[in-house]
Amino acid sequence: MEIQWFTRNNHGVATIYETNITLNTVAANHFKSAYTTLIGFDEAKKILVVKAISKDEQAMGLYSEDETHPISIKPSYGRINGKNIIRNLISIFPLDFSIKPFHKFPCEWDQTEKMLKIHLEREVTQ
């Protein structure tokens, strides 16, 4: 007999609502020591990027408060609140919240850049 054992879900998933971005535990774990975040978008690759910023980086004045977005980390998820973030995203990438209240996307951590890459071209279906 040959048994195939199932592993835990170790895939990051980001859920985008009209008011926030929620990260599952796998994705949120990368931000446990983050003080704040930067959020950007690579239009050519259709990737939303969330970069972890340490307290030291923020204290050095590398980023203005207008550029950073606080993240709250809870035991089972992480959340970045901000309707303005979602409005900015919708202006360059179509997300329709009238059809459904949220959109889920796979994501991966880039250790070199210390950023989460959310792949908007590959929506996760339930």
N, CA, C and O atoms as a DFTB+ gen file, in Angstrom:
504 C
 N C O
     1  1       0.851      -1.178       0.000
     2  2       0.000       0.000       0.000
     3  2       0.896       1.242       0.000
     4  3       1.883       1.323       0.732
     5  1       0.517       2.204      -0.848
     6  2       1.252       3.475      -0.904
     7  2       0.305       4.597      -0.519
     8  3      -0.693       4.849      -1.195
     9  1       0.629       5.258       0.567
    10  2      -0.228       6.318       1.098
    11  2       0.352       7.669       0.736
    12  3       1.554       7.900       0.871
    13  1      -0.515       8.561       0.272
    14  2      -0.105       9.929       0.022
    15  2      -0.667      10.776       1.148
    16  3      -1.883      10.890       1.300
    17  1       0.215      11.369       1.936
    18  2      -0.215      12.187       3.064
    19  2      -0.506      13.604       2.595
    20  3       0.204      14.150       1.751
    21  1      -1.543      14.183       3.144
    22  2      -1.926      15.545       2.793
    23  2      -1.205      16.525       3.705
    24  3      -1.070      16.294       4.907
    25  1      -0.749      17.610       3.121
    26  2      -0.073      18.645       3.897
    27  2      -1.068      19.747       4.239
    28  3      -2.157      19.827       3.671
    29  1      -0.668      20.585       5.171
    30  2      -1.499      21.743       5.513
    31  2      -1.495      22.722       4.359
    32  3      -0.609      22.701       3.504
    33  1      -2.489      23.569       4.352
    34  2      -2.523      24.634       3.350
    35  2      -1.411      25.620       3.686
    36  3      -1.484      26.335       4.685
    37  1      -0.397      25.652       2.855
    38  2       0.668      26.619       3.096
    39  2       0.759      27.601       1.937
    40  3       1.843      28.026       1.537
    41  1      -0.404      27.944       1.414
    42  2      -0.494      28.914       0.326
    43  2      -1.066      30.218       0.867
    44  3      -2.062      30.232       1.590
    45  1      -0.414      31.301       0.501
    46  2      -0.924      32.603       0.903
    47  2      -2.110      32.997       0.048
    48  3      -2.126      32.755      -1.159
    49  1      -3.105      33.605       0.679
    50  2      -4.278      34.110      -0.026
    51  2      -4.593      35.502       0.510
    52  3      -4.619      35.729       1.719
    53  1      -4.832      36.427      -0.414
    54  2      -5.255      37.780      -0.060
    55  2      -6.684      37.967      -0.540
    56  3      -7.005      37.669      -1.690
    57  1      -7.537      38.461       0.341
    58  2      -8.924      38.749      -0.013
    59  2      -9.095      40.260      -0.027
    60  3      -8.802      40.944       0.954
    61  1      -9.573      40.764      -1.150
    62  2      -9.751      42.207      -1.296
    63  2     -11.238      42.534      -1.212
    64  3     -12.050      42.032      -1.989
    65  1     -11.569      43.385      -0.252
    66  2     -12.929      43.906      -0.062
    67  2     -12.928      45.371      -0.488
    68  3     -11.874      45.918      -0.815
    69  1     -14.073      45.998      -0.487
    70  2     -14.152      47.427      -0.839
    71  2     -13.422      48.311       0.158
    72  3     -13.043      49.435      -0.170
    73  1     -13.223      47.815       1.372
    74  2     -12.645      48.642       2.438
    75  2     -11.282      48.180       2.939
    76  3     -10.627      48.912       3.680
    77  1     -10.836      46.979       2.554
    78  2      -9.581      46.485       3.110
    79  2      -9.003      45.329       2.303
    80  3      -9.638      44.791       1.396
    81  1      -7.787      44.972       2.662
    82  2      -7.133      43.772       2.150
    83  2      -6.897      42.875       3.360
    84  3      -6.252      43.282       4.327
    85  1      -7.418      41.666       3.303
    86  2      -7.250      40.714       4.392
    87  2      -6.339      39.588       3.922
    88  3      -6.538      39.029       2.843
    89  1      -5.346      39.260       4.729
    90  2      -4.393      38.199       4.416
    91  2      -4.659      36.986       5.285
    92  3      -4.911      37.121       6.482
    93  1      -4.605      35.791       4.688
    94  2      -4.766      34.597       5.510
    95  2      -3.525      34.431       6.394
    96  3      -2.561      35.183       6.250
    97  1      -3.540      33.465       7.296
    98  2      -2.460      33.284       8.262
    99  2      -1.110      33.105       7.586
   100  3      -0.114      33.683       8.021
   101  1      -1.073      32.307       6.523
   102  2       0.191      32.051       5.824
   103  2       0.799      33.361       5.326
   104  3       1.994      33.595       5.506
   105  1      -0.003      34.206       4.709
   106  2       0.490      35.488       4.194
   107  2       0.775      36.473       5.334
   108  3       1.778      37.185       5.299
   109  1      -0.087      36.517       6.324
   110  2       0.055      37.479       7.427
   111  2       1.285      37.208       8.286
   112  3       1.853      38.137       8.861
   113  1       1.699      35.960       8.379
   114  2       2.860      35.616       9.211
   115  2       4.124      36.366       8.796
   116  3       5.013      36.562       9.624
   117  1       4.224      36.777       7.570
   118  2       5.396      37.509       7.094
   119  2       5.425      38.958       7.601
   120  3       6.434      39.650       7.457
   121  1       4.330      39.404       8.184
   122  2       4.231      40.793       8.638
   123  2       4.209      40.919      10.157
   124  3       3.936      41.998      10.683
   125  1       4.492      39.835      10.865
   126  2       4.440      39.875      12.328
   127  2       5.351      40.938      12.925
   128  3       5.015      41.546      13.941
   129  1       6.495      41.163      12.303
   130  2       7.425      42.163      12.844
   131  2       7.376      43.487      12.067
   132  3       8.185      44.380      12.317
   133  1       6.440      43.614      11.137
   134  2       6.330      44.854      10.356
   135  2       5.701      45.951      11.213
   136  3       4.768      45.707      11.978
   137  1       6.224      47.144      11.068
   138  2       5.667      48.301      11.754
   139  2       4.538      48.908      10.929
   140  3       3.515      49.340      11.462
   141  1       4.750      48.929       9.618
   142  2       3.772      49.462       8.678
   143  2       4.048      48.831       7.315
   144  3       4.897      47.946       7.207
   145  1       3.345      49.274       6.277
   146  2       3.543      48.695       4.950
   147  2       3.541      49.783       3.872
   148  3       3.066      50.900       4.076
   149  1       4.086      49.410       2.734
   150  2       3.936      50.177       1.503
   151  2       3.099      49.315       0.574
   152  3       3.236      48.092       0.584
   153  1       2.241      49.922      -0.223
   154  2       1.429      49.166      -1.163
   155  2       1.622      49.758      -2.544
   156  3       1.528      50.971      -2.733
   157  1       1.893      48.885      -3.515
   158  2       2.105      49.336      -4.883
   159  2       1.514      48.343      -5.872
   160  3       0.995      47.297      -5.483
   161  1       1.597      48.682      -7.158
   162  2       1.004      47.837      -8.184
   163  2       1.914      47.797      -9.400
   164  3       2.333      48.840      -9.902
   165  1       2.220      46.598      -9.871
   166  2       2.964      46.393     -11.116
   167  2       1.920      46.119     -12.183
   168  3       1.407      45.005     -12.290
   169  1       1.604      47.150     -12.981
   170  2       0.518      47.044     -13.952
   171  2       0.813      46.018     -15.044
   172  3      -0.096      45.313     -15.480
   173  1       2.053      45.922     -15.490
   174  2       2.411      44.979     -16.554
   175  2       2.209      43.531     -16.113
   176  3       1.749      42.698     -16.894
   177  1       2.556      43.236     -14.860
   178  2       2.451      41.853     -14.365
   179  2       1.145      41.592     -13.623
   180  3       0.861      40.451     -13.258
   181  1       0.351      42.629     -13.396
   182  2      -0.916      42.521     -12.643
   183  2      -0.668      41.965     -11.232
   184  3      -1.336      41.038     -10.772
   185  1       0.323      42.575     -10.571
   186  2       0.690      42.138      -9.224
   187  2       0.564      43.316      -8.259
   188  3       1.165      44.371      -8.463
   189  1      -0.226      43.117      -7.211
   190  2      -0.321      44.073      -6.119
   191  2       0.774      43.684      -5.124
   192  3       0.916      42.510      -4.783
   193  1       1.542      44.664      -4.662
   194  2       2.679      44.384      -3.797
   195  2       2.477      45.050      -2.443
   196  3       2.104      46.220      -2.361
   197  1       2.730      44.284      -1.377
   198  2       2.669      44.805      -0.022
   199  2       4.058      44.601       0.585
   200  3       4.501      43.469       0.779
   201  1       4.732      45.701       0.877
   202  2       6.099      45.643       1.404
   203  2       6.100      45.911       2.897
   204  3       5.503      46.880       3.365
   205  1       6.774      45.045       3.641
   206  2       6.906      45.216       5.086
   207  2       7.937      46.296       5.385
   208  3       9.033      46.284       4.824
   209  1       7.590      47.227       6.264
   210  2       8.491      48.301       6.688
   211  2       8.697      48.169       8.193
   212  3       7.735      48.106       8.959
   213  1       9.954      48.129       8.602
   214  2      10.273      48.001      10.030
   215  2      10.166      49.357      10.729
   216  3      10.106      50.402      10.081
   217  1      10.144      49.320      12.040
   218  2      10.087      50.558      12.820
   219  2      11.350      51.394      12.579
   220  3      11.284      52.622      12.518
   221  1      12.492      50.726      12.445
   222  2      13.752      51.429      12.178
   223  2      13.709      52.139      10.820
   224  3      14.136      53.288      10.707
   225  1      13.198      51.462       9.799
   226  2      13.097      52.078       8.468
   227  2      12.183      53.299       8.516
   228  3      12.480      54.328       7.910
   229  1      11.093      53.183       9.225
   230  2      10.160      54.305       9.343
   231  2      10.807      55.456      10.120
   232  3      10.643      56.621       9.757
   233  1      11.543      55.128      11.190
   234  2      12.200      56.148      12.006
   235  2      13.285      56.890      11.225
   236  3      13.553      58.059      11.503
   237  1      13.907      56.230      10.260
   238  2      14.944      56.871       9.445
   239  2      14.353      57.869       8.452
   240  3      15.090      58.604       7.794
   241  1      13.033      57.896       8.343
   242  2      12.378      58.838       7.446
   243  2      12.461      58.434       5.981
   244  3      12.391      59.283       5.093
   245  1      12.612      57.137       5.731
   246  2      12.698      56.662       4.351
   247  2      11.372      56.819       3.610
   248  3      11.346      56.954       2.387
   249  1      10.269      56.799       4.364
   250  2       8.938      56.878       3.757
   251  2       8.097      57.873       4.537
   252  3       8.174      57.943       5.763
   253  1       7.290      58.645       3.811
   254  2       6.397      59.593       4.491
   255  2       5.166      58.842       5.002
   256  3       4.871      57.732       4.561
   257  1       4.466      59.462       5.927
   258  2       3.252      58.835       6.465
   259  2       2.184      58.681       5.395
   260  3       1.339      57.792       5.494
   261  1       2.206      59.535       4.369
   262  2       1.245      59.432       3.273
   263  2       1.471      58.178       2.432
   264  3       0.541      57.677       1.800
   265  1       2.701      57.673       2.424
   266  2       3.037      56.487       1.622
   267  2       2.781      55.175       2.349
   268  3       2.646      54.133       1.709
   269  1       2.714      55.210       3.664
   270  2       2.617      53.963       4.439
   271  2       1.184      53.665       4.869
   272  3       0.342      54.555       4.999
   273  1       0.950      52.386       5.081
   274  2      -0.379      51.903       5.466
   275  2      -0.225      50.917       6.623
   276  3       0.459      49.903       6.484
   277  1      -0.855      51.206       7.763
   278  2      -0.743      50.309       8.919
   279  2      -1.342      48.934       8.615
   280  3      -2.295      48.806       7.846
   281  1      -0.766      47.926       9.231
   282  2      -1.293      46.565       9.115
   283  2      -1.556      46.050      10.521
   284  3      -0.728      46.234      11.414
   285  1      -2.707      45.401      10.728
   286  2      -2.978      44.773      12.019
   287  2      -2.887      43.265      11.841
   288  3      -3.482      42.691      10.929
   289  1      -2.138      42.645      12.724
   290  2      -1.935      41.206      12.677
   291  2      -2.679      40.574      13.851
   292  3      -2.437      40.911      15.010
   293  1      -3.568      39.673      13.537
   294  2      -4.338      38.919      14.531
   295  2      -3.867      37.458      14.456
   296  3      -3.109      37.106      13.552
   297  1      -4.305      36.608      15.389
   298  2      -3.836      35.216      15.362
   299  2      -4.141      34.460      14.061
   300  3      -3.369      33.583      13.674
   301  1      -5.240      34.778      13.386
   302  2      -5.597      33.990      12.200
   303  2      -5.663      34.798      10.891
   304  3      -6.062      34.265       9.855
   305  1      -5.272      36.080      10.937
   306  2      -5.300      36.884       9.706
   307  2      -4.535      38.188       9.917
   308  3      -4.156      38.531      11.037
   309  1      -4.320      38.898       8.827
   310  2      -3.766      40.242       8.868
   311  2      -4.671      41.147       8.047
   312  3      -5.324      40.686       7.111
   313  1      -4.716      42.417       8.383
   314  2      -5.618      43.316       7.651
   315  2      -4.983      44.689       7.470
   316  3      -4.379      45.259       8.378
   317  1      -5.155      45.191       6.243
   318  2      -4.757      46.561       5.908
   319  2      -6.046      47.277       5.523
   320  3      -6.655      46.964       4.500
   321  1      -6.456      48.234       6.344
   322  2      -7.696      48.967       6.090
   323  2      -7.432      50.178       5.209
   324  3      -6.354      50.771       5.253
   325  1      -8.425      50.535       4.414
   326  2      -8.313      51.757       3.628
   327  2      -9.099      51.711       2.337
   328  3      -8.699      51.052       1.376
   329  1     -10.224      52.416       2.318
   330  2     -11.015      52.510       1.086
   331  2     -10.211      53.163      -0.027
   332  3     -10.382      52.835      -1.201
   333  1      -9.331      54.094       0.347
   334  2      -8.541      54.804      -0.652
   335  2      -7.584      53.853      -1.382
   336  3      -7.364      53.995      -2.585
   337  1      -7.028      52.902      -0.666
   338  2      -6.153      51.901      -1.295
   339  2      -6.933      51.157      -2.378
   340  3      -6.445      50.979      -3.494
   341  1      -8.140      50.727      -2.039
   342  2      -8.955      49.952      -2.974
   343  2      -9.394      50.828      -4.148
   344  3      -9.415      50.367      -5.289
   345  1      -9.747      52.089      -3.876
   346  2     -10.109      53.008      -4.967
   347  2      -8.939      53.188      -5.935
   348  3      -9.131      53.182      -7.151
   349  1      -7.734      53.348      -5.400
   350  2      -6.544      53.475      -6.252
   351  2      -6.351      52.211      -7.089
   352  3      -6.045      52.290      -8.278
   353  1      -6.527      51.063      -6.473
   354  2      -6.368      49.800      -7.191
   355  2      -7.406      49.674      -8.308
   356  3      -7.066      49.310      -9.434
   357  1      -8.668      49.973      -8.001
   358  2      -9.747      49.868      -8.991
   359  2      -9.514      50.810     -10.175
   360  3      -9.945      50.520     -11.291
   361  1      -8.840      51.925      -9.939
   362  2      -8.591      52.861     -11.035
   363  2      -7.630      52.288     -12.081
   364  3      -7.596      52.767     -13.214
   365  1      -6.847      51.262     -11.708
   366  2      -5.915      50.663     -12.673
   367  2      -6.131      49.167     -12.902
   368  3      -5.556      48.590     -13.825
   369  1      -6.964      48.537     -12.060
   370  2      -7.262      47.119     -12.235
   371  2      -8.739      46.898     -11.925
   372  3      -9.195      47.244     -10.835
   373  1      -9.494      46.326     -12.867
   374  2     -10.948      46.209     -12.659
   375  2     -11.327      45.162     -11.609
   376  3     -11.054      43.973     -11.772
   377  1     -11.947      45.619     -10.552
   378  2     -12.551      44.741      -9.550
   379  2     -13.993      45.206      -9.390
   380  3     -14.237      46.385      -9.133
   381  1     -14.938      44.304      -9.537
   382  2     -16.343      44.678      -9.466
   383  2     -16.955      44.116      -8.186
   384  3     -17.185      42.912      -8.076
   385  1     -17.216      44.996      -7.222
   386  2     -17.793      44.574      -5.955
   387  2     -19.320      44.527      -6.001
   388  3     -19.947      44.125      -5.021
   389  1     -19.930      44.927      -7.116
   390  2     -21.384      44.834      -7.227
   391  2     -21.796      43.390      -7.534
   392  3     -22.923      42.989      -7.244
   393  1     -20.891      42.620      -8.114
   394  2     -21.178      41.219      -8.434
   395  2     -20.968      40.327      -7.217
   396  3     -21.786      39.457      -6.921
   397  1     -19.855      40.557      -6.512
   398  2     -19.591      39.827      -5.274
   399  2     -18.825      40.740      -4.320
   400  3     -18.097      41.626      -4.766
   401  1     -18.980      40.533      -3.016
   402  2     -18.430      41.482      -2.042
   403  2     -16.920      41.394      -1.824
   404  3     -16.349      42.258      -1.160
   405  1     -16.263      40.369      -2.368
   406  2     -14.824      40.232      -2.189
   407  2     -14.224      39.451      -3.348
   408  3     -14.923      38.764      -4.092
   409  1     -12.901      39.577      -3.480
   410  2     -12.143      38.858      -4.506
   411  2     -10.919      38.256      -3.829
   412  3     -10.212      38.943      -3.092
   413  1     -10.668      36.959      -4.080
   414  2      -9.529      36.258      -3.466
   415  2      -8.467      35.975      -4.512
   416  3      -8.757      35.573      -5.638
   417  1      -7.207      36.203      -4.094
   418  2      -6.088      36.007      -5.006
   419  2      -4.947      35.274      -4.308
   420  3      -4.726      35.464      -3.112
   421  1      -4.222      34.435      -5.052
   422  2      -3.046      33.780      -4.460
   423  2      -1.925      34.802      -4.291
   424  3      -1.842      35.785      -5.026
   425  1      -1.076      34.550      -3.317
   426  2       0.059      35.444      -3.113
   427  2       1.283      34.653      -2.665
   428  3       1.179      33.521      -2.193
   429  1       2.431      35.277      -2.824
   430  2       3.686      34.628      -2.425
   431  2       4.611      35.658      -1.821
   432  3       4.566      36.833      -2.183
   433  1       5.452      35.220      -0.898
   434  2       6.396      36.092      -0.234
   435  2       7.709      36.102      -1.000
   436  3       8.258      35.049      -1.325
   437  1       8.205      37.290      -1.282
   438  2       9.511      37.469      -1.913
   439  2      10.488      37.826      -0.794
   440  3      10.522      38.963      -0.324
   441  1      11.275      36.844      -0.377
   442  2      12.183      37.016       0.762
   443  2      13.247      38.080       0.489
   444  3      13.604      38.844       1.386
   445  1      13.746      38.133      -0.727
   446  2      14.792      39.095      -1.072
   447  2      14.306      40.532      -0.907
   448  3      15.000      41.367      -0.327
   449  1      13.121      40.810      -1.417
   450  2      12.570      42.166      -1.374
   451  2      11.741      42.442      -0.123
   452  3      11.349      43.582       0.129
   453  1      11.477      41.398       0.659
   454  2      10.619      41.497       1.846
   455  2       9.267      42.101       1.482
   456  3       8.816      43.085       2.067
   457  1       8.638      41.464       0.484
   458  2       7.323      41.937       0.059
   459  2       6.442      40.769      -0.351
   460  3       6.920      39.726      -0.796
   461  1       5.146      40.975      -0.189
   462  2       4.146      40.003      -0.589
   463  2       3.656      40.379      -1.973
   464  3       3.287      41.527      -2.218
   465  1       3.651      39.414      -2.875
   466  2       3.171      39.645      -4.236
   467  2       1.817      38.967      -4.388
   468  3       1.704      37.748      -4.261
   469  1       0.800      39.763      -4.660
   470  2      -0.570      39.275      -4.821
   471  2      -0.869      39.239      -6.310
   472  3      -0.857      40.275      -6.975
   473  1      -1.138      38.048      -6.835
   474  2      -1.314      37.838      -8.276
   475  2      -2.772      38.069      -8.675
   476  3      -3.607      37.175      -8.545
   477  1      -3.067      39.263      -9.156
   478  2      -4.443      39.637      -9.464
   479  2      -4.981      38.986     -10.746
   480  3      -6.192      38.993     -10.970
   481  1      -4.125      38.437     -11.573
   482  2      -4.594      37.791     -12.798
   483  2      -5.116      36.376     -12.539
   484  3      -5.668      35.750     -13.444
   485  1      -4.947      35.865     -11.312
   486  2      -5.348      34.480     -11.025
   487  2      -6.308      34.431      -9.823
   488  3      -5.943      33.944      -8.753
   489  1      -7.506      34.927     -10.006
   490  2      -8.466      34.932      -8.896
   491  2      -8.783      33.506      -8.460
   492  3      -8.987      32.619      -9.289
   493  1      -8.820      33.301      -7.145
   494  2      -9.127      32.009      -6.549
   495  2     -10.637      31.832      -6.567
   496  3     -11.372      32.688      -6.076
   497  1     -11.096      30.730      -7.127
   498  2     -12.537      30.460      -7.134
   499  2     -12.871      29.489      -6.014
   500  3     -12.059      28.638      -5.649
   501  1     -14.055      29.625      -5.485
   502  2     -14.469      28.784      -4.346
   503  2     -15.191      27.566      -4.835
   504  3     -15.618      26.737      -4.032
